[in-house]
């Protein structure tokens, strides 16, 4: 990949489509698509059993239910929107000859093609509340001007262990590199994307991506890359957007949340040449409902709607946060604990000018675009919404953004709020990793109130350019990397963690407060500083005879300025737990250490030398070896008897012959007797 591809005028106008194709050139032979909303559901208008058990029965994942508990009480975890649409109503509509294309629990309705001569009859059905027309925009693949140019390397940021290549500008503008240096890269966060499709296989930029689920809502299968029947560039846009948030290719492109997990929803349709096809808001709604149900924490959507091909456009008055179907769905998702981030649109220079749905949602973080120099991008849609609210919420670089080009398996510069949106969604993921107890509005508060013009927001830049570093510390100190150490052959344990602070931590002020009786009384345990600078590591004194099942806790520390912080936010009314099974508390991502354990190396990624810590509970014979991603042994670091206790081994990025190994992913392998533990290491030259 010696060259970077520059696509001129690649402003991604995602004013996406609606309607349906019934055959080549025949878009209305079976009727125009409508939303048909119902008056009630099975069981009426109430949820008889709003419990976690009921949620699981309804197909909502345990992960989603735990996320909802951050913003709801346990007896409110299920609501009317979660109940299924009445199947009898759907059957009656099918008996009238209607083809059903999407079903929405949240909106309590279906989208269907309704012939003109049956509309009045459908409206008169006793269970039908409203019939609303959906229109469609004809859209063909955009013309792209391609120019080759020599690859230009931007300097690696000072004190950074990662070479961001040409993506340094888009990351540096929003202060992502400083947060990566703190060890926050998206671990433990599940991010959902709604887009045209995704081809993440066989590309270096996606070498370490963790995709846990994907679904194509057009073809109703689990293949989101191009397949038979798709336009040649169907997955182009979505793949480029995914690279901006999730990519990891040192020297070329680094995304803000490159160690997060991803769920991918293909909901948009790029019209093949020679066809009139349509894509619908309903697939977006259906995709969002699916993402919420599987438990995503953040949704990034570089899509939007306002103008249509074969019917009425939205009017400005519709953009009031309560009218458009996608907007309603986005706000429902936020009410269930999902952080919804949406591109504001690229309409400033058009007659429309304003943000488009669902960016008008009052609970949606809408994202505008600026240039590398921080000036407003001329295409970036602005506010206000029809009801007078400021939009966009924030902005990030959306002009000349480096992203992956799936056509040429190379890189290109692209422009549009489609690219600024995933940058901000990645920042939201890092804020959530720092403070996993936060709900969507608390994350939005952190993003807004630390942006460049937070004290004087306007309808051009909103609250301003995002500042990731300030946002992750907005709600206080960060407590991360929890590790539970069980003493060998005893019930004594220690809890270890990193403590991060902008101003430093008073090392004798860190305490853990734990309860075994549902918060009626707390035991105070001191924590001992064990090393580190930007990531200061602490461990508790030993806690004997601990009942781990009932163990809940919060943390307290002072910074060097004398400010006191507690975590989770809201403690002691809100507590952490070691196990996800306990409802109503914040589960921490926990590494349980028993006989022996290998920790994550630091720094990671690294450039010259990295430390690989591990612990053994008694004196043992161990081997610690480094392998490359092909499984070939690179280096033996330890081969002998060590311990007991915590050992810190070093690797300087060389092989057994003393030669420097190239950038890439390596595996540290710790072996004791017949058991082996692994860790992934990233080396960047």
C-alpha positions as CSV (number, residue, x, y, z in Angstrom):
1,X,0.0,0.0,0.0
2,X,2.6,2.5,-1.1
3,X,0.1,5.1,-2.4
4,X,-2.9,6.8,-0.9
5,X,-6.0,7.2,-3.1
6,X,-7.6,10.6,-3.1
7,X,-11.2,10.8,-4.3
8,X,-12.1,14.3,-5.1
9,X,-15.5,15.6,-4.1
10,X,-16.3,12.5,-2.2
11,X,-18.8,14.3,0.0
12,X,-21.0,11.5,1.2
13,X,-24.6,12.8,0.7
14,X,-26.5,10.3,2.7
15,X,-30.0,11.5,2.0
16,X,-31.3,8.0,2.0
17,X,-34.2,6.6,0.1
18,X,-37.5,4.8,0.6
19,X,-40.0,2.7,-1.5
20,X,-39.7,-0.8,-3.0
21,X,-38.9,-2.5,-6.3
22,X,-41.3,-5.2,-7.6
23,X,-39.5,-5.8,-10.8
24,X,-37.4,-3.9,-13.3
25,X,-39.0,-0.5,-13.9
26,X,-42.2,-1.5,-11.9
27,X,-42.2,0.4,-8.6
28,X,-45.9,0.8,-8.0
29,X,-47.6,-2.2,-9.5
30,X,-48.4,-3.5,-6.0
31,X,-48.9,-0.2,-4.4
32,X,-47.0,2.5,-2.6
33,X,-45.3,1.7,0.6
34,X,-47.0,2.9,3.8
35,X,-46.5,2.6,7.5
36,X,-49.6,1.1,9.1
37,X,-49.8,1.7,12.8
38,X,-52.0,-0.3,15.2
39,X,-54.1,0.8,18.1
40,X,-53.0,-1.9,20.6
41,X,-51.0,-5.1,21.1
42,X,-51.7,-8.5,22.5
43,X,-52.7,-7.9,26.2
44,X,-53.8,-4.3,25.7
45,X,-51.7,-1.3,26.6
46,X,-49.9,-2.6,29.7
47,X,-46.9,-4.8,30.4
48,X,-48.2,-7.4,32.9
49,X,-44.7,-8.6,34.0
50,X,-42.0,-5.9,33.5
51,X,-39.1,-8.2,34.7
52,X,-35.7,-9.3,33.4
53,X,-37.2,-12.8,32.9
54,X,-39.9,-11.3,30.7
55,X,-37.4,-9.4,28.7
56,X,-35.4,-12.6,27.9
57,X,-38.7,-14.3,26.9
58,X,-39.3,-11.4,24.5
59,X,-35.9,-12.0,22.9
60,X,-34.0,-9.1,24.5
61,X,-30.5,-10.2,25.4
62,X,-29.1,-10.2,29.0
63,X,-26.5,-7.6,27.9
64,X,-29.3,-5.3,26.7
65,X,-31.2,-5.7,29.9
66,X,-28.1,-4.9,32.0
67,X,-27.5,-1.8,29.9
68,X,-31.1,-0.7,30.4
69,X,-30.7,-0.9,34.2
70,X,-28.4,2.1,34.0
71,X,-31.3,4.3,33.1
72,X,-34.3,2.3,34.4
73,X,-35.4,0.6,37.6
74,X,-35.8,-3.2,37.5
75,X,-39.6,-2.9,37.5
76,X,-39.4,-0.6,34.4
77,X,-36.9,-2.6,32.4
78,X,-39.6,-3.8,30.0
79,X,-42.2,-1.4,28.6
80,X,-45.0,-1.4,26.0
81,X,-42.6,-0.8,23.1
82,X,-41.0,-4.2,23.8
83,X,-44.2,-6.2,23.3
84,X,-44.6,-7.9,19.9
85,X,-46.8,-6.6,17.2
86,X,-50.2,-8.5,17.1
87,X,-49.7,-11.3,14.6
88,X,-53.4,-11.5,13.9
89,X,-53.3,-7.9,12.6
90,X,-50.4,-8.8,10.3
91,X,-52.3,-11.8,9.0
92,X,-55.4,-9.8,8.2
93,X,-53.3,-7.3,6.2
94,X,-51.7,-10.2,4.3
95,X,-55.1,-11.6,3.6
96,X,-55.9,-8.2,1.8
97,X,-52.9,-8.9,-0.5
98,X,-50.5,-6.6,1.2
99,X,-46.8,-7.5,1.2
100,X,-45.2,-6.8,4.6
101,X,-41.6,-5.5,4.5
102,X,-40.8,-4.6,8.0
103,X,-42.3,-5.0,11.5
104,X,-41.6,-2.6,14.3
105,X,-42.4,-3.3,17.9
106,X,-41.3,0.2,19.0
107,X,-43.7,1.9,16.5
108,X,-46.3,-0.8,16.8
109,X,-46.8,-1.1,13.1
110,X,-45.6,-2.5,9.8
111,X,-44.5,-1.1,6.5
112,X,-46.3,-2.5,3.5
113,X,-47.1,-1.8,-0.1
114,X,-50.7,-0.7,-0.2
115,X,-52.5,-0.5,-3.6
116,X,-54.3,2.8,-4.0
117,X,-57.8,1.1,-4.2
118,X,-57.3,-0.5,-0.8
119,X,-56.0,2.4,1.3
120,X,-59.4,3.5,2.5
121,X,-60.3,-0.1,3.4
122,X,-57.1,-0.5,5.4
123,X,-57.7,2.8,7.2
124,X,-61.2,1.7,8.2
125,X,-60.0,-1.5,9.9
126,X,-60.9,-1.3,13.6
127,X,-57.3,-2.1,14.8
128,X,-55.6,0.4,12.5
129,X,-54.6,3.7,14.2
130,X,-53.0,5.5,11.2
131,X,-51.8,4.8,7.7
132,X,-48.9,7.0,6.7
133,X,-47.3,7.1,3.2
134,X,-43.6,6.4,2.8
135,X,-41.9,7.8,-0.3
136,X,-38.7,7.0,-2.0
137,X,-35.6,8.7,-3.4
138,X,-34.0,7.3,-6.6
139,X,-30.3,7.1,-5.9
140,X,-27.6,5.9,-8.2
141,X,-23.9,5.3,-7.4
142,X,-22.2,8.8,-7.2
143,X,-19.5,9.7,-9.7
144,X,-16.1,9.6,-8.0
145,X,-13.1,11.5,-9.2
146,X,-10.0,9.4,-8.5
147,X,-6.5,11.0,-8.4
148,X,-3.4,9.1,-7.4
149,X,-0.9,11.0,-5.2
150,X,2.2,10.1,-3.3
151,X,1.6,9.0,0.3
152,X,2.4,11.8,2.7
153,X,3.3,10.8,6.3
154,X,2.3,13.1,9.1
155,X,4.5,13.1,12.1
156,X,3.8,10.7,14.9
157,X,2.4,12.6,17.9
158,X,4.9,13.4,20.5
159,X,4.9,10.9,23.4
160,X,2.6,8.6,21.5
161,X,3.4,4.9,21.0
162,X,1.1,4.7,18.0
163,X,1.9,5.9,14.4
164,X,-1.5,7.2,13.2
165,X,-0.1,7.9,9.7
166,X,-2.3,10.3,7.8
167,X,-5.2,9.7,10.3
168,X,-3.3,11.7,12.9
169,X,-5.0,15.0,12.0
170,X,-8.6,13.6,12.4
171,X,-7.7,12.0,15.7
172,X,-5.5,14.8,17.1
173,X,-8.2,17.5,16.5
174,X,-10.5,15.7,18.9
175,X,-7.6,14.7,21.3
176,X,-7.9,10.9,20.8
177,X,-4.2,10.1,21.0
178,X,-3.9,11.4,24.6
179,X,-6.7,9.1,25.6
180,X,-5.2,6.1,23.8
181,X,-2.0,6.7,25.8
182,X,-4.2,6.3,29.0
183,X,-5.0,2.7,27.8
184,X,-8.6,3.6,26.7
185,X,-9.2,2.2,23.2
186,X,-12.8,0.9,23.5
187,X,-12.3,-2.4,25.4
188,X,-15.6,-3.9,26.6
189,X,-17.8,-1.5,24.6
190,X,-20.2,-2.9,21.9
191,X,-20.8,-0.5,19.0
192,X,-23.5,-0.9,16.4
193,X,-23.3,0.6,12.9
194,X,-26.2,1.2,10.5
195,X,-25.1,1.6,6.9
196,X,-24.9,0.2,3.3
197,X,-22.9,-2.9,4.0
198,X,-19.5,-3.9,5.4
199,X,-16.5,-5.7,3.9
200,X,-14.0,-6.1,6.7
201,X,-12.3,-9.3,5.5
202,X,-8.8,-9.5,4.0
203,X,-7.9,-5.9,4.8
204,X,-5.0,-4.9,7.0
205,X,-7.0,-2.0,8.5
206,X,-9.5,-4.6,10.0
207,X,-6.8,-7.1,11.1
208,X,-7.9,-7.0,14.7
209,X,-11.6,-6.0,14.5
210,X,-14.0,-8.0,16.7
211,X,-17.4,-8.3,14.9
212,X,-19.8,-10.2,17.2
213,X,-23.0,-9.9,15.0
214,X,-24.1,-8.7,11.6
215,X,-27.3,-8.8,9.6
216,X,-28.5,-7.7,6.2
217,X,-32.0,-6.3,6.5
218,X,-32.5,-6.0,2.8
219,X,-31.8,-9.7,1.9
220,X,-32.6,-10.9,5.5
221,X,-29.4,-12.8,6.0
222,X,-26.2,-12.5,8.0
223,X,-24.0,-11.4,5.1
224,X,-23.3,-7.6,5.1
225,X,-20.6,-7.6,2.5
226,X,-21.5,-7.5,-1.2
227,X,-23.4,-10.6,-2.5
228,X,-25.3,-11.6,-5.5
229,X,-27.9,-8.9,-6.4
230,X,-26.0,-6.0,-4.8
231,X,-24.6,-3.1,-6.7
232,X,-20.8,-3.2,-7.1
233,X,-20.4,-0.3,-4.6
234,X,-23.1,-1.4,-2.2
235,X,-20.7,-2.0,0.8
236,X,-18.4,0.8,-0.1
237,X,-19.8,3.6,2.1
238,X,-20.3,1.4,5.2
239,X,-16.8,-0.1,4.9
240,X,-15.2,3.3,4.7
241,X,-17.3,4.5,7.7
242,X,-16.4,1.4,9.7
243,X,-12.7,2.0,9.1
244,X,-12.8,5.5,10.6
245,X,-14.0,4.3,14.0
246,X,-12.6,0.7,14.1
247,X,-9.6,0.6,11.9
248,X,-6.1,-0.3,13.2
249,X,-3.3,-0.2,10.6
250,X,-0.3,1.6,12.2
251,X,1.2,4.1,9.8
252,X,-2.0,4.5,7.8
253,X,-5.2,4.6,9.8
254,X,-6.2,4.3,13.5
255,X,-9.8,4.5,14.7
256,X,-10.7,6.0,18.1
257,X,-12.3,2.7,19.3
258,X,-10.1,0.0,17.7
259,X,-10.5,-2.5,20.5
260,X,-14.3,-2.2,20.8
261,X,-16.6,-5.0,19.6
262,X,-18.9,-4.3,16.7
263,X,-22.4,-5.3,15.5
264,X,-23.2,-4.4,11.9
265,X,-26.6,-3.7,10.3
266,X,-26.9,-3.3,6.6
267,X,-30.1,-1.3,6.2
268,X,-29.5,0.8,3.0
269,X,-29.6,-0.1,-0.6
270,X,-27.3,1.5,-3.3
271,X,-29.3,1.3,-6.6
272,X,-27.6,-0.8,-9.3
273,X,-27.1,0.9,-12.6
274,X,-30.3,0.6,-14.7
275,X,-32.6,-0.1,-11.8
276,X,-35.1,2.1,-9.9
277,X,-34.8,0.7,-6.4
278,X,-35.7,2.2,-3.0
279,X,-34.5,2.0,0.5
280,X,-36.6,2.7,3.5
281,X,-36.6,4.4,6.8
282,X,-38.3,1.2,8.1
283,X,-35.2,-0.9,7.6
284,X,-33.2,1.7,9.6
285,X,-35.8,1.4,12.4
286,X,-35.8,-2.4,12.2
287,X,-32.0,-2.4,12.3
288,X,-31.9,-0.1,15.3
289,X,-34.3,-2.3,17.2
290,X,-32.1,-5.3,16.5
291,X,-29.0,-3.5,17.6
292,X,-30.6,-2.5,20.9
293,X,-31.9,-6.0,21.6
294,X,-28.5,-7.6,21.3
295,X,-27.0,-5.1,23.8
296,X,-25.1,-2.4,21.9
297,X,-23.9,0.5,24.0
298,X,-23.3,3.0,21.2
299,X,-24.9,3.3,17.7
300,X,-23.2,5.2,14.9
301,X,-25.4,6.1,11.9
302,X,-24.1,8.0,8.9
303,X,-27.5,8.0,7.3
304,X,-30.3,10.5,7.1
305,X,-33.7,11.2,5.5
306,X,-35.7,14.2,4.3
307,X,-36.3,14.2,0.5
308,X,-38.1,11.5,-1.5
309,X,-38.6,10.4,-5.0
310,X,-42.2,9.3,-5.5
311,X,-44.1,11.2,-2.9
312,X,-44.1,14.0,-0.3
313,X,-40.9,15.2,1.2
314,X,-40.5,15.9,4.8
315,X,-41.1,19.5,5.6
316,X,-39.1,21.6,8.0
317,X,-41.9,21.4,10.5
318,X,-41.5,17.6,10.5
319,X,-38.0,18.0,11.9
320,X,-39.3,18.7,15.5
321,X,-37.8,15.6,17.1
322,X,-41.2,13.9,17.4
323,X,-42.5,13.3,13.9
324,X,-40.2,11.3,11.6
325,X,-40.2,7.5,12.2
326,X,-36.4,7.2,12.4
327,X,-36.2,10.0,14.9
328,X,-38.9,8.5,17.1
329,X,-37.0,5.2,17.1
330,X,-33.7,6.8,17.9
331,X,-35.2,8.6,20.9
332,X,-36.7,5.3,22.1
333,X,-33.3,3.6,21.8
334,X,-31.8,6.4,23.9
335,X,-34.5,5.8,26.5
336,X,-33.4,2.2,26.7
337,X,-29.8,3.2,27.4
338,X,-28.2,3.3,23.9
339,X,-26.0,6.3,22.9
340,X,-27.3,7.2,19.5
341,X,-24.9,9.2,17.3
342,X,-26.0,10.4,13.9
343,X,-24.6,12.5,11.1
344,X,-26.3,15.9,10.8
345,X,-26.4,15.8,7.0
346,X,-24.6,17.6,4.2
347,X,-27.4,20.0,3.2
348,X,-26.1,23.5,4.2
349,X,-25.5,24.5,0.5
350,X,-28.9,23.1,-0.6
351,X,-32.3,24.6,-0.4
352,X,-33.0,22.5,2.7
353,X,-30.0,23.7,4.8
354,X,-31.0,22.1,8.0
355,X,-30.2,18.8,9.8
356,X,-32.1,15.8,8.6
357,X,-33.9,12.9,10.4
358,X,-33.0,11.3,12.8
359,X,-30.4,13.9,13.7
360,X,-33.2,16.1,14.9
361,X,-33.9,13.8,17.8
362,X,-33.7,15.5,21.2
363,X,-31.8,12.5,22.6
364,X,-29.6,12.0,19.6
365,X,-26.0,13.3,19.5
366,X,-26.0,14.8,16.0
367,X,-22.6,15.5,14.4
368,X,-21.6,18.2,12.0
369,X,-18.3,18.6,10.2
370,X,-15.3,20.9,10.2
371,X,-12.1,21.1,8.2
372,X,-8.6,20.1,9.5
373,X,-8.2,23.8,10.6
374,X,-11.4,23.7,12.6
375,X,-13.5,25.8,10.3
376,X,-17.1,24.9,9.5
377,X,-17.3,22.5,6.5
378,X,-19.4,24.3,3.9
379,X,-21.7,21.3,3.4
380,X,-22.4,20.6,7.1
381,X,-26.1,20.9,8.0
382,X,-27.1,23.1,10.9
383,X,-30.0,24.0,13.1
384,X,-32.2,25.0,14.6
385,X,-34.7,22.2,14.6
386,X,-38.3,23.1,13.9
387,X,-39.0,23.4,17.7
388,X,-36.1,25.7,18.2
389,X,-33.3,23.4,19.6
390,X,-29.7,23.9,18.8
391,X,-28.2,21.4,16.2
392,X,-25.8,19.9,15.6
393,X,-24.7,18.9,19.1
394,X,-21.0,18.7,18.3
395,X,-18.6,18.6,15.4
396,X,-15.4,16.8,14.3
397,X,-13.3,16.6,11.2
398,X,-15.4,15.8,8.2
399,X,-13.4,17.3,5.4
400,X,-10.4,15.3,4.0
401,X,-10.8,12.4,6.5
402,X,-8.6,9.4,5.8
403,X,-10.6,6.2,5.4
404,X,-10.3,2.8,3.8
405,X,-11.2,2.5,0.1
406,X,-12.6,-1.1,-0.4
407,X,-12.4,-0.6,-4.2
408,X,-8.6,-0.4,-4.3
409,X,-7.9,-1.9,-0.9
410,X,-6.0,1.3,-0.1
411,X,-6.8,4.6,1.5
412,X,-8.5,7.8,0.4
413,X,-9.5,11.2,1.6
414,X,-13.3,11.6,1.9
415,X,-15.6,14.3,3.1
416,X,-19.0,14.5,4.7
417,X,-20.7,14.3,8.0
418,X,-20.7,10.6,7.4
419,X,-17.0,10.6,8.4
420,X,-17.2,13.0,11.4
421,X,-20.0,10.9,12.9
422,X,-18.0,7.7,13.5
423,X,-15.2,9.8,15.0
424,X,-17.6,11.2,17.6
425,X,-19.2,7.8,18.2
426,X,-15.7,6.4,18.9
427,X,-15.2,9.2,21.5
428,X,-18.5,8.3,23.1
429,X,-17.2,4.7,23.4
430,X,-14.0,5.9,25.2
431,X,-16.0,8.0,27.6
432,X,-18.2,5.0,28.4
433,X,-15.2,2.7,28.8
434,X,-13.8,5.2,31.3
435,X,-17.2,5.4,33.2
436,X,-19.3,2.3,32.3
437,X,-22.1,3.5,34.6
438,X,-23.0,6.4,32.4
439,X,-26.3,6.6,30.5
440,X,-26.7,8.3,27.1
441,X,-27.6,11.8,28.5
442,X,-24.6,11.7,30.9
443,X,-22.3,10.8,28.0
444,X,-23.8,13.6,25.9
445,X,-23.3,16.0,28.7
446,X,-19.6,15.1,28.9
447,X,-19.2,15.4,25.1
448,X,-21.0,18.7,24.9
449,X,-19.7,20.5,27.9
450,X,-16.0,19.9,27.1
451,X,-16.3,20.9,23.4
452,X,-14.6,24.0,22.0
453,X,-17.5,26.4,22.4
454,X,-19.5,24.8,25.2
455,X,-20.2,28.1,26.8
456,X,-21.7,29.6,23.7
457,X,-23.3,26.9,21.5
458,X,-24.8,27.9,18.1
459,X,-26.5,26.4,15.1
460,X,-23.3,26.1,13.1
461,X,-21.0,24.1,15.3
462,X,-23.3,23.3,18.2
463,X,-21.2,23.0,21.3
464,X,-18.1,22.9,19.2
465,X,-15.2,20.5,18.3
466,X,-15.1,17.4,20.6
467,X,-12.3,17.1,23.1
468,X,-12.0,13.4,24.0
469,X,-9.4,13.9,26.7
470,X,-11.5,16.4,28.6
471,X,-14.6,14.4,28.0
472,X,-13.3,11.1,29.6
473,X,-12.4,13.1,32.8
474,X,-15.5,15.2,32.8
475,X,-17.2,13.0,35.4
476,X,-14.1,12.5,37.5
477,X,-11.2,10.1,38.0
478,X,-11.1,6.9,36.0
479,X,-10.9,3.5,37.7
480,X,-10.2,0.8,35.2
481,X,-8.6,-2.7,34.6
482,X,-10.1,-4.4,37.6
483,X,-8.4,-7.6,38.6
484,X,-9.5,-10.0,41.3
485,X,-6.6,-12.0,42.8
486,X,-7.6,-15.1,44.8
487,X,-4.8,-16.3,47.1
488,X,-3.7,-19.8,46.2
489,X,-5.5,-22.4,48.4
490,X,-7.2,-19.7,50.6
491,X,-10.3,-17.6,50.4
492,X,-8.4,-14.4,50.8
493,X,-8.6,-12.0,47.8
494,X,-7.2,-8.7,46.6
495,X,-8.7,-6.3,44.2
496,X,-6.3,-4.5,41.8
497,X,-7.0,-1.6,39.4
498,X,-5.6,1.4,37.6
499,X,-6.5,4.9,38.7
500,X,-6.3,7.7,36.2
501,X,-6.4,11.4,36.9
502,X,-5.6,14.6,35.0
503,X,-3.9,16.2,38.1
504,X,-2.5,13.1,39.8
505,X,-3.6,10.9,42.7
506,X,-2.8,11.3,46.3
507,X,-1.4,7.8,46.8
508,X,-2.6,7.4,50.4
509,X,-6.1,8.5,49.7
510,X,-7.4,5.6,47.6
511,X,-10.0,3.4,49.4
512,X,-12.4,0.7,48.6
513,X,-15.8,0.5,50.4
514,X,-17.6,-2.8,50.1
515,X,-20.8,-4.3,51.4
516,X,-22.1,-7.8,51.8
517,X,-25.6,-6.8,53.0
518,X,-27.2,-4.8,50.1
519,X,-25.6,-1.5,51.1
520,X,-26.8,-1.2,54.7
521,X,-23.2,-1.1,56.0
522,X,-19.8,-0.7,54.4
523,X,-16.3,-1.9,55.2
524,X,-13.4,0.4,54.4
525,X,-10.3,-1.1,52.9
526,X,-7.1,0.8,52.1
527,X,-5.4,0.5,48.7
528,X,-1.6,0.3,48.2
529,X,0.2,2.1,45.3
530,X,2.2,-0.5,43.3
531,X,3.5,1.5,40.4
532,X,2.8,3.4,37.2
533,X,2.6,7.0,36.1
534,X,-0.2,8.1,33.9
535,X,-1.9,4.7,34.8
536,X,-1.2,4.4,38.5
537,X,-1.8,0.9,39.8
538,X,-3.3,0.1,43.2
539,X,-4.2,-3.0,45.1
540,X,-6.3,-3.5,48.2
541,X,-5.1,-5.0,51.4
542,X,-6.1,-8.6,51.7
543,X,-9.8,-9.3,52.3
544,X,-10.4,-12.5,54.1
545,X,-13.4,-14.9,53.7
546,X,-15.1,-12.8,51.1
547,X,-18.5,-13.9,49.7
548,X,-17.9,-12.9,46.1
549,X,-21.6,-13.4,45.1
550,X,-22.8,-10.6,47.4
551,X,-19.7,-8.4,47.1
552,X,-20.6,-4.9,46.0
553,X,-18.3,-1.9,46.2
554,X,-17.4,1.7,45.4
555,X,-14.1,3.6,45.3
556,X,-12.9,6.9,46.6
557,X,-9.8,8.9,46.0
558,X,-8.4,12.4,46.2
559,X,-6.4,14.1,43.5
560,X,-3.4,16.3,44.2
561,X,-5.5,19.4,44.3
562,X,-7.6,18.0,47.1
563,X,-10.7,17.1,45.1
564,X,-12.5,13.9,46.2
565,X,-14.0,11.5,43.6
566,X,-16.1,8.5,44.0
567,X,-16.9,5.8,41.5
568,X,-19.3,4.7,40.2
569,X,-20.9,8.1,39.9
570,X,-23.8,8.2,42.4
571,X,-22.1,5.9,45.0
572,X,-23.0,4.6,47.4
573,X,-26.6,4.5,46.0
574,X,-25.0,3.1,42.8
575,X,-22.4,0.3,43.2
576,X,-20.1,-1.9,41.3
577,X,-20.3,-5.7,41.4
578,X,-17.9,-8.4,40.3
579,X,-20.6,-10.4,38.6
580,X,-23.1,-9.5,36.0
581,X,-25.9,-11.6,37.5
582,X,-26.6,-9.0,40.2
583,X,-29.3,-6.6,38.9
584,X,-29.3,-2.9,39.6
585,X,-25.5,-2.5,39.9
586,X,-22.7,-1.8,37.5
587,X,-20.7,-4.9,36.6
588,X,-17.0,-4.3,36.1
589,X,-15.0,-6.1,33.5
590,X,-13.1,-8.4,35.8
591,X,-10.0,-10.5,35.3
592,X,-10.0,-13.3,38.0
593,X,-6.6,-14.5,38.9
594,X,-6.1,-17.8,40.6
595,X,-3.1,-20.1,40.2
596,X,-1.3,-18.0,37.6
597,X,-2.1,-15.1,35.3
598,X,-0.7,-13.0,32.5
599,X,-1.6,-9.4,32.5
600,X,-1.9,-7.0,29.5
601,X,1.5,-5.7,28.5
602,X,2.2,-2.0,28.9
603,X,2.6,0.2,26.9
604,X,0.4,-1.5,24.3
605,X,0.8,-0.8,21.5
606,X,4.5,-0.3,22.0
607,X,7.4,0.9,19.9
608,X,10.7,-0.1,21.6
609,X,10.2,-1.9,24.9
610,X,7.1,-3.3,26.6
611,X,6.6,-4.8,30.1
612,X,4.7,-8.2,30.3
613,X,3.5,-8.7,33.9
614,X,2.4,-12.0,35.2
615,X,1.8,-13.6,38.6
616,X,2.2,-17.1,40.1
617,X,0.7,-18.0,43.4
618,X,3.6,-20.3,44.4
619,X,7.1,-21.0,43.2
620,X,6.7,-22.6,39.8
621,X,8.5,-23.5,36.6
622,X,7.1,-21.4,33.7
623,X,7.8,-20.5,30.2
624,X,7.0,-17.1,28.6
625,X,7.3,-17.0,24.9
626,X,6.4,-14.6,22.0
627,X,4.7,-15.9,18.8
628,X,3.8,-14.0,15.7
629,X,0.2,-14.1,14.3
630,X,1.1,-17.1,12.2
631,X,1.9,-19.2,15.3
632,X,5.7,-19.1,14.7
633,X,7.9,-18.7,17.8
634,X,9.7,-15.4,17.8
635,X,11.4,-15.2,21.3
636,X,11.7,-17.1,24.6
637,X,11.8,-14.5,27.4
638,X,11.6,-16.9,30.5
639,X,12.2,-20.6,30.8
640,X,12.7,-21.4,34.4
641,X,11.5,-21.3,38.0
642,X,10.0,-18.0,39.2
643,X,7.8,-16.6,42.0
644,X,5.8,-16.6,44.0
645,X,4.2,-13.2,43.3
646,X,4.0,-10.7,40.5
647,X,6.8,-10.7,37.9
648,X,7.5,-8.1,35.2
649,X,9.3,-9.4,32.1
650,X,10.4,-7.1,29.3
651,X,10.5,-7.6,25.6
652,X,12.4,-5.2,23.3
653,X,10.7,-6.3,20.1
654,X,13.5,-8.5,18.8
655,X,13.6,-12.2,17.9
656,X,15.9,-14.9,19.3
657,X,18.7,-13.7,17.0
658,X,18.5,-10.2,18.3
659,X,16.9,-8.9,15.1
660,X,14.1,-6.3,15.3
661,X,10.7,-7.8,14.3
662,X,8.3,-5.8,12.1
663,X,5.2,-4.0,13.2
664,X,2.2,-6.3,13.8
665,X,0.3,-8.4,16.2
666,X,2.2,-10.8,18.5
667,X,1.1,-13.2,21.2
668,X,2.7,-13.5,24.6
669,X,2.2,-17.1,25.8
670,X,2.7,-18.0,29.5
671,X,2.7,-21.7,30.3
672,X,2.6,-23.5,33.7
673,X,2.4,-27.3,33.8
674,X,-0.3,-28.2,31.2
675,X,-2.1,-24.8,31.2
676,X,-1.4,-21.9,29.0
677,X,-2.6,-18.2,29.0
678,X,-2.3,-15.8,26.2
679,X,-2.2,-12.0,25.6
680,X,-2.3,-10.1,22.3
681,X,0.6,-7.5,21.9
682,X,0.7,-4.8,19.3
683,X,4.1,-3.6,18.0
684,X,4.3,-0.4,15.9
685,X,7.6,0.7,14.4
